[in-house]
Every structure is written in structure tokens, then in C-alpha cells.
Amino acid sequence: MSGEEAEKKRSEEVVYQKIEEALLAMPEVSHFTADGFQYLMQGISQAFGFKAHRGLWIRRVKVAISVALHKGCQVQETARYIQMVVKNVFSSLRREDIESIDVTITEMVE
């Protein structure tokens, strides 16, 4: 792996970590989950030596997030807020514009 590739990998890892930290700090978010597609992509990513992040997948300025929320929260407002948080974190760390941020609510937990 070249120095440039290693740096890009570290940069991507920072984006994942910052997004995970920001979303898990939200009281409405219980945890990340992995829907079927993300589960498959995690396996492929790990096969190529990338660290898998459950419920969070970023590829070519498209972000897919799967989370469980706490019961009683406003689902639509929380999903919009998740999109805003991800956009802000991403744009503070990368120069690219995000094409889409897909939020999937897979569970409602106590």
C-alpha cells in the first residue's frame, strides 16, 4: 500500500469515527444496526482489508446509515437531524459534496 493510499484510508476512518461519535451522542439514537445490504458490504470491505462499521457505509459521497432509535422520539425529525449532523461532520472533514444520505430506522427500542 502506497503512502497516499494509507493516508486516504486513515482519512476515511476519521470520517467514520466522527460520524459514529456524533450520532451516538444523540439521545434518540440507541445504536447502529446493519440491514442486509450493509451486512454484505461489510463482509466485502473486510475481505479487502477495510475496517467494517456496522450500520454506516460511505462510498463515493453517498452515505447509508442504519440505526435503532429509542421509543418515543419523533422519527421523521430525528432522521432529518441525523442527515444534517452527517452532512456537517462530512463537510468539515472532506471537500466533496454529499449526493445522498439515506437513513434507515431498523428498530425502536426501550
N, C-alpha and C positions, 0 to 999 in steps of 0.2 A: 504494500500500500504506500503510495507516494505521500509526501508531506502535505500536499494540497488536499488529497482525499481524506487524510486523517483529520485535518483541520475542519473540513466540511462535516465529517461525522461528529466531531466534538460540538460544532455549531448547532447541528440538528438536535443533538442530545440536550443541549441547553434549552432549546425551544420547547422540547417535550417536557423537561423538568419544570420550567417556568409556568407552562400552561397547566400541568398537573397540580402544582402548588397553588396557583390562583383559583382553580376550580374547586379543589378540595378545601380551600379556606371559606368557601361559600356555605352558610349553614344549611341551605336547601339540598346540597349535594351530599349524598351518602358515600358513594364510591363509584369507580369506573367499572363498567361491565364490558364484555366482548360479545357483540352479536355474531352471527355466523360468518359473515364476510370478513370482519376484523379478525376473528379467530384464525381463519385461513391465512390472511395476510401476515399475521404474527408468526405463524409457522414458516412461511416463505422467507420473511425477513430474518428470522433466526438462522435459517439454513444458509443465508448469505452473510452471516456474521453481524447482523444488526441487532441491537437490543430491542426486544418487543415491549411495547407499552400497552397494557390492557386497556381497551376502550378508547384509545387515542391513536389516530392514524393520520399522518401528514404526508401527502405526496403531491408534488408539483402545484403548490399553492392551493390545494384542496384539503380541507380538514374534516375528518369524520370523528364524531365523539359519541360514545355510548355511556350513559350514566344511569345510576339509580338515584332517585330523589326521595326525600323524606315526605311522608304523607302530610297533607295539609298545606303544602306550598302551592303557589299559583304556577301551574305547569308552563303555560304559554309565556308568561312574564319571565320565569326562570330560564326557559330555553333561549329567549331573546337576550337576556342578560349574559348567559353563557357565551352566546355568539359575540356579544360586544367585548367581553373580557378576553376571549381568544383573539379577536381582531386586534385589540390594543396590545396584548402581550406579543403577538406575532409581529406587528408592525414596529414595535420598539426594538426588536432583535434582528429583523430581516428587512431587506429593501423591496422585496416583491410584494405585490398586492395579492390578497387572497381572493380567489374566484368564488369559493363557496365554503360555508361552514355548516355541515349537516349535524344536527343534534338528534340523537335517538334516546328516548327515555325508555329504558328496558324494564324498570321495576319501580314500584313505590314501596318504600319500607318504613317501618316504625321509627 
